[in-house]
Amino acid sequence: MNNPPSILLVDDDKFLLDMYSMKFVKDGFSVQVCLSVNDAVTALHGGFTPDAVVFDLTMPVRDGYDLLQTLRDEHLAESAKKVALTNQSTDSEKAKAMELGADLFIVKATMIPSEVVANVRSLLGLPAVV
C-alpha cells in the first residue's frame, strides 16, 4: 500500500491553516502544518519529506519568497511541488514566486479550499477524488 501523499502547509493564519489542513486530510493527505517559515524549515531539517509545500507569500519575519529561497539554497524538499497560496495577485509577485521555484500560484480569493486541494492533486499527478 502506498503512503498517503504528504503536504507541508505554511501560513501565519491559524484559521486558514486549520481549514486547509482539514480539507487535505479529508482528501487523503498526510499534513504537517507550520505557522512560520522557521517552523517549516525546522520540520524539513527534521526529516519531513512532503510531496508538496503549500505556502502563503505574506507572513511576518520571513515570507514565502524567503521560504522558496531557503528551499533552493539548502536543497530542502527538492522533489516537492511548491504552491504559493496567497492573496497577492500582481503579475510581478507571481513572476517572482515562479522564478524562485513555485510550480503553481493560486490566489486565495479565486478558489474555494476544495478547488485548491483538487489543483494540488492534479499538480502531483494524483487522480481526482469522487
C-alpha positions in Angstrom: 0.0 0.0 0.0 1.4 3.4 -0.9 1.8 6.1 1.7 -0.7 8.9 1.5 0.6 12.0 -0.3 2.1 14.5 2.2 1.7 18.2 2.3 3.6 20.9 4.2 1.2 23.8 4.9 2.8 27.1 5.8 0.7 30.1 6.8 0.7 32.5 9.7 -3.1 32.5 9.8 -4.1 29.6 12.1 -7.7 29.7 11.0 -6.7 29.2 7.3 -4.1 26.5 8.3 -6.8 24.6 10.2 -9.3 24.9 7.3 -6.9 23.8 4.6 -5.4 21.1 6.8 -8.9 19.7 7.3 -9.6 19.7 3.6 -6.3 18.0 2.7 -6.7 15.3 5.4 -10.3 14.7 4.3 -9.0 14.2 0.8 -6.5 11.5 2.0 -3.3 13.6 2.5 -0.9 13.5 5.4 -0.5 17.1 6.6 2.2 18.9 8.6 1.2 22.5 9.5 3.6 25.3 10.3 2.8 28.9 11.4 6.1 30.3 10.1 8.9 29.8 7.6 11.2 28.9 10.5 8.9 26.2 11.7 8.7 24.8 8.1 12.4 24.8 7.7 12.8 23.1 11.1 10.3 20.4 10.0 12.2 19.8 6.8 15.5 19.6 8.6 13.9 17.1 10.9 13.3 14.8 8.1 9.7 15.6 6.9 9.7 15.0 3.1 6.5 16.4 1.7 5.1 15.8 -1.8 4.0 19.4 -1.9 4.7 22.6 0.0 1.7 24.9 0.1 2.6 28.3 1.5 1.4 31.9 1.9 3.6 34.6 0.5 2.8 37.2 3.1 4.0 36.3 6.6 5.7 38.2 9.3 9.5 37.8 9.9 10.2 35.5 6.8 7.8 35.4 3.9 7.0 32.9 1.2 9.7 34.2 -1.1 12.2 33.6 1.7 10.9 30.1 2.1 11.4 29.4 -1.6 14.9 30.8 -1.5 15.7 28.7 1.6 14.4 25.5 0.0 16.6 26.2 -3.0 19.7 27.2 -1.1 19.5 24.4 1.5 18.3 21.7 -1.0 15.2 21.0 1.1 12.0 19.4 -0.3 13.7 19.3 -3.7 11.3 16.8 -5.2 8.2 18.5 -3.7 5.9 20.7 -5.7 5.8 24.3 -4.4 2.4 26.0 -4.4 2.1 29.7 -3.5 -1.4 30.2 -1.9 -1.8 33.9 -1.4 -3.9 37.0 -1.7 -1.1 38.7 -3.6 -2.2 38.8 -7.2 0.1 41.1 -9.2 2.0 39.8 -12.2 5.3 40.8 -10.6 4.6 38.8 -7.4 3.6 35.8 -9.4 6.7 36.1 -11.6 8.9 36.4 -8.6 7.4 33.3 -7.0 7.7 31.3 -10.2 11.3 32.5 -10.7 12.2 31.3 -7.2 10.7 27.8 -7.9 7.0 27.9 -7.3 5.2 25.3 -9.5 1.8 26.8 -9.0 0.4 30.2 -8.0 -3.1 30.3 -6.5 -4.8 33.5 -5.4 -6.9 32.5 -2.3 -9.8 34.7 -3.2 -10.3 32.9 -6.5 -10.7 29.4 -5.3 -12.6 27.6 -2.5 -10.4 25.2 -0.4 -11.7 22.0 -2.2 -10.6 23.6 -5.5 -7.1 24.2 -4.0 -6.9 20.6 -2.9 -8.0 19.5 -6.4 -5.3 21.7 -8.0 -2.6 20.2 -5.8 -3.8 16.7 -6.5 -3.6 17.5 -10.2 -0.2 19.0 -9.9 1.0 15.8 -8.1 -0.5 13.7 -10.9 -3.0 12.1 -8.5 -6.4 11.0 -9.6 -9.4 13.2 -8.7 -11.3 12.0 -5.7 -15.0 11.4 -6.4 
